[in-house]
Amino acid sequence: MRVIRIVTKRELMRVILGCALIGVVVSGTFLLLFPTIILWPVDWHEISRSPSPDRELDAVVTTSNGGATTATGYFINVVERGVSPNTDDAVFVADKLGARGLRQYWQDNRNLVVICEGQLIRSRSQITVRSRSGANRVVGIYSPSAKESGKSSR
């Protein structure tokens, strides 16, 4: 035998309001946490700055750490002496560095050699650096590790 229970409007409203309250709490929690997760700050640190032999340019190594879920990235920028690097313009990007890590040295005023014992992400073969006076200077980037892996771009 089947028993049919008649639900009053008051009981129905109580169930609907309870579900609505649960929905508001869940969506509110999501809306509060989502910006925190998306906008979590990335730590940028300058590791080293190597001046070119003529002291007009710097090869700057920076690192980024986005937290426990990302690998630490390493960036090399060639900038005018004393200028802060912009990692979007990096000439060399790598992560998962080995014990010897990332090394670079100036072969002469126009050529930078980069040696990487990690996972190469991006490498350029040359970059044009514009000085404050407006003059352009082309710097060649040579990386044995980039050449061997075939990941050189631009």
C-alpha positions as YAML, in Angstrom:
chain: A
units: angstrom
residues:
- id: 1
  name: MET
  ca: [0.00, 0.00, 0.00]
- id: 2
  name: ARG
  ca: [1.32, 3.35, -1.00]
- id: 3
  name: VAL
  ca: [1.09, 6.30, 1.35]
- id: 4
  name: ILE
  ca: [0.83, 9.71, -0.22]
- id: 5
  name: ARG
  ca: [1.76, 12.61, 2.00]
- id: 6
  name: ILE
  ca: [0.38, 15.99, 1.24]
- id: 7
  name: VAL
  ca: [3.01, 18.73, 1.54]
- id: 8
  name: THR
  ca: [1.91, 22.08, 2.79]
- id: 9
  name: LYS
  ca: [3.01, 25.33, 1.19]
- id: 10
  name: ARG
  ca: [5.01, 26.14, 4.30]
- id: 11
  name: GLU
  ca: [7.03, 22.90, 4.09]
- id: 12
  name: LEU
  ca: [7.57, 23.40, 0.35]
- id: 13
  name: MET
  ca: [8.83, 26.95, 0.90]
- id: 14
  name: ARG
  ca: [11.18, 25.71, 3.64]
- id: 15
  name: VAL
  ca: [12.74, 23.16, 1.24]
- id: 16
  name: ILE
  ca: [13.07, 25.71, -1.58]
- id: 17
  name: LEU
  ca: [14.64, 28.32, 0.71]
- id: 18
  name: GLY
  ca: [17.03, 25.72, 2.14]
- id: 19
  name: CYS
  ca: [18.23, 24.75, -1.36]
- id: 20
  name: ALA
  ca: [18.56, 28.41, -2.32]
- id: 21
  name: LEU
  ca: [20.63, 29.10, 0.80]
- id: 22
  name: ILE
  ca: [22.95, 26.19, 0.03]
- id: 23
  name: GLY
  ca: [23.34, 27.52, -3.54]
- id: 24
  name: VAL
  ca: [24.19, 31.01, -2.29]
- id: 25
  name: VAL
  ca: [26.80, 29.67, 0.15]
- id: 26
  name: VAL
  ca: [28.47, 27.46, -2.47]
- id: 27
  name: SER
  ca: [28.52, 30.12, -5.21]
- id: 28
  name: GLY
  ca: [29.65, 32.81, -2.74]
- id: 29
  name: THR
  ca: [32.54, 30.65, -1.59]
- id: 30
  name: PHE
  ca: [33.54, 30.04, -5.21]
- id: 31
  name: LEU
  ca: [33.33, 33.76, -6.05]
- id: 32
  name: LEU
  ca: [35.53, 34.62, -3.07]
- id: 33
  name: LEU
  ca: [38.16, 31.97, -3.78]
- id: 34
  name: PHE
  ca: [38.33, 32.22, -7.59]
- id: 35
  name: PRO
  ca: [40.04, 35.64, -7.76]
- id: 36
  name: THR
  ca: [42.50, 34.58, -5.07]
- id: 37
  name: ILE
  ca: [43.50, 31.51, -7.06]
- id: 38
  name: ILE
  ca: [43.68, 33.31, -10.42]
- id: 39
  name: LEU
  ca: [45.44, 36.41, -9.11]
- id: 40
  name: TRP
  ca: [47.89, 34.58, -6.86]
- id: 41
  name: PRO
  ca: [51.13, 36.56, -7.01]
- id: 42
  name: VAL
  ca: [54.17, 35.18, -8.81]
- id: 43
  name: ASP
  ca: [57.50, 35.88, -7.12]
- id: 44
  name: TRP
  ca: [60.15, 37.34, -9.46]
- id: 45
  name: HIS
  ca: [63.78, 37.48, -8.37]
- id: 46
  name: GLU
  ca: [66.84, 38.73, -10.19]
- id: 47
  name: ILE
  ca: [69.57, 36.12, -9.75]
- id: 48
  name: SER
  ca: [72.46, 37.68, -11.61]
- id: 49
  name: ARG
  ca: [73.41, 40.53, -13.93]
- id: 50
  name: SER
  ca: [76.41, 40.16, -16.25]
- id: 51
  name: PRO
  ca: [77.61, 43.29, -18.05]
- id: 52
  name: SER
  ca: [78.85, 43.07, -21.64]
- id: 53
  name: PRO
  ca: [82.59, 43.73, -22.11]
- id: 54
  name: ASP
  ca: [81.88, 47.32, -23.23]
- id: 55
  name: ARG
  ca: [79.50, 47.76, -20.24]
- id: 56
  name: GLU
  ca: [76.61, 48.98, -22.40]
- id: 57
  name: LEU
  ca: [74.34, 45.92, -21.99]
- id: 58
  name: ASP
  ca: [73.47, 43.50, -19.20]
- id: 59
  name: ALA
  ca: [72.52, 39.84, -19.47]
- id: 60
  name: VAL
  ca: [70.02, 39.46, -16.61]
- id: 61
  name: VAL
  ca: [68.93, 36.10, -15.17]
- id: 62
  name: THR
  ca: [65.60, 36.18, -13.33]
- id: 63
  name: THR
  ca: [63.52, 33.43, -11.78]
- id: 64
  name: SER
  ca: [59.81, 33.05, -11.18]
- id: 65
  name: ASN
  ca: [58.00, 30.93, -8.65]
- id: 66
  name: GLY
  ca: [54.25, 30.59, -9.05]
- id: 67
  name: GLY
  ca: [53.79, 28.20, -6.15]
- id: 68
  name: ALA
  ca: [53.70, 24.49, -5.47]
- id: 69
  name: THR
  ca: [51.89, 23.58, -8.68]
- id: 70
  name: THR
  ca: [54.36, 25.17, -11.11]
- id: 71
  name: ALA
  ca: [58.01, 24.63, -11.93]
- id: 72
  name: THR
  ca: [60.46, 27.42, -11.22]
- id: 73
  name: GLY
  ca: [61.14, 29.26, -14.46]
- id: 74
  name: TYR
  ca: [64.44, 30.87, -15.41]
- id: 75
  name: PHE
  ca: [64.65, 33.78, -17.85]
- id: 76
  name: ILE
  ca: [67.57, 35.56, -19.52]
- id: 77
  name: ASN
  ca: [67.05, 39.07, -20.84]
- id: 78
  name: VAL
  ca: [69.50, 41.32, -22.64]
- id: 79
  name: VAL
  ca: [68.81, 44.91, -21.60]
- id: 80
  name: GLU
  ca: [70.55, 48.25, -21.63]
- id: 81
  name: ARG
  ca: [72.84, 48.68, -18.63]
- id: 82
  name: GLY
  ca: [70.86, 49.18, -15.40]
- id: 83
  name: VAL
  ca: [67.41, 48.66, -16.94]
- id: 84
  name: SER
  ca: [64.95, 46.25, -15.30]
- id: 85
  name: PRO
  ca: [64.13, 43.21, -17.46]
- id: 86
  name: ASN
  ca: [60.68, 42.39, -18.82]
- id: 87
  name: THR
  ca: [60.28, 38.60, -18.79]
- id: 88
  name: ASP
  ca: [57.92, 38.80, -21.80]
- id: 89
  name: ASP
  ca: [60.97, 39.81, -23.86]
- id: 90
  name: ALA
  ca: [63.27, 37.07, -22.54]
- id: 91
  name: VAL
  ca: [65.78, 35.71, -25.04]
- id: 92
  name: PHE
  ca: [66.03, 32.41, -23.18]
- id: 93
  name: VAL
  ca: [63.48, 30.58, -21.00]
- id: 94
  name: ALA
  ca: [64.05, 27.27, -19.19]
- id: 95
  name: ASP
  ca: [62.92, 25.31, -16.17]
- id: 96
  name: LYS
  ca: [63.77, 22.11, -14.27]
- id: 97
  name: LEU
  ca: [67.44, 23.03, -14.08]
- id: 98
  name: GLY
  ca: [70.02, 20.42, -13.17]
- id: 99
  name: ALA
  ca: [72.84, 20.75, -10.67]
- id: 100
  name: ARG
  ca: [74.89, 23.02, -12.93]
- id: 101
  name: GLY
  ca: [71.84, 25.11, -13.81]
- id: 102
  name: LEU
  ca: [71.96, 28.01, -16.19]
- id: 103
  name: ARG
  ca: [75.18, 29.81, -17.10]
- id: 104
  name: GLN
  ca: [75.85, 32.62, -19.50]
- id: 105
  name: TYR
  ca: [78.85, 34.64, -20.52]
- id: 106
  name: TRP
  ca: [79.65, 37.32, -23.07]
- id: 107
  name: GLN
  ca: [81.91, 36.06, -25.86]
- id: 108
  name: ASP
  ca: [82.35, 39.68, -27.01]
- id: 109
  name: ASN
  ca: [80.25, 42.87, -27.11]
- id: 110
  name: ARG
  ca: [77.75, 41.38, -29.56]
- id: 111
  name: ASN
  ca: [77.52, 37.67, -28.63]
- id: 112
  name: LEU
  ca: [76.12, 36.03, -25.51]
- id: 113
  name: VAL
  ca: [76.65, 32.31, -24.86]
- id: 114
  name: VAL
  ca: [74.03, 30.49, -22.76]
- id: 115
  name: ILE
  ca: [74.55, 27.00, -21.35]
- id: 116
  name: CYS
  ca: [71.49, 25.31, -19.87]
- id: 117
  name: GLU
  ca: [71.18, 21.98, -18.13]
- id: 118
  name: GLY
  ca: [67.43, 22.02, -17.82]
- id: 119
  name: GLN
  ca: [64.31, 21.84, -19.93]
- id: 120
  name: LEU
  ca: [64.53, 24.51, -22.61]
- id: 121
  name: ILE
  ca: [61.23, 26.25, -23.27]
- id: 122
  name: ARG
  ca: [62.17, 29.05, -25.66]
- id: 123
  name: SER
  ca: [65.34, 30.49, -27.14]
- id: 124
  name: ARG
  ca: [66.05, 33.27, -29.65]
- id: 125
  name: SER
  ca: [69.05, 33.33, -31.94]
- id: 126
  name: GLN
  ca: [69.34, 37.11, -31.74]
- id: 127
  name: ILE
  ca: [67.75, 40.16, -30.19]
- id: 128
  name: THR
  ca: [67.77, 43.84, -31.05]
- id: 129
  name: VAL
  ca: [68.27, 46.10, -28.05]
- id: 130
  name: ARG
  ca: [67.23, 49.74, -28.42]
- id: 131
  name: SER
  ca: [69.27, 52.13, -26.31]
- id: 132
  name: ARG
  ca: [67.96, 55.29, -24.66]
- id: 133
  name: SER
  ca: [69.55, 57.31, -27.46]
- id: 134
  name: GLY
  ca: [67.41, 55.37, -29.98]
- id: 135
  name: ALA
  ca: [70.27, 53.38, -31.54]
- id: 136
  name: ASN
  ca: [69.69, 49.69, -32.19]
- id: 137
  name: ARG
  ca: [72.19, 46.99, -31.32]
- id: 138
  name: VAL
  ca: [71.81, 43.37, -32.46]
- id: 139
  name: VAL
  ca: [73.08, 40.74, -30.04]
- id: 140
  name: GLY
  ca: [73.54, 37.12, -31.12]
- id: 141
  name: ILE
  ca: [72.51, 34.41, -28.66]
- id: 142
  name: TYR
  ca: [74.32, 31.09, -28.96]
- id: 143
  name: SER
  ca: [73.18, 28.16, -26.89]
- id: 144
  name: PRO
  ca: [74.65, 24.70, -27.45]
- id: 145
  name: SER
  ca: [71.74, 23.24, -25.47]
- id: 146
  name: ALA
  ca: [69.17, 24.99, -27.70]
- id: 147
  name: LYS
  ca: [70.95, 23.86, -30.87]
- id: 148
  name: GLU
  ca: [71.11, 20.25, -29.75]
- id: 149
  name: SER
  ca: [67.45, 20.06, -28.74]
- id: 150
  name: GLY
  ca: [66.23, 21.89, -31.86]
- id: 151
  name: LYS
  ca: [63.97, 24.20, -29.84]
- id: 152
  name: SER
  ca: [65.47, 27.47, -31.02]
- id: 153
  name: SER
  ca: [62.82, 29.90, -32.26]
- id: 154
  name: ARG
  ca: [62.50, 33.36, -33.82]
...
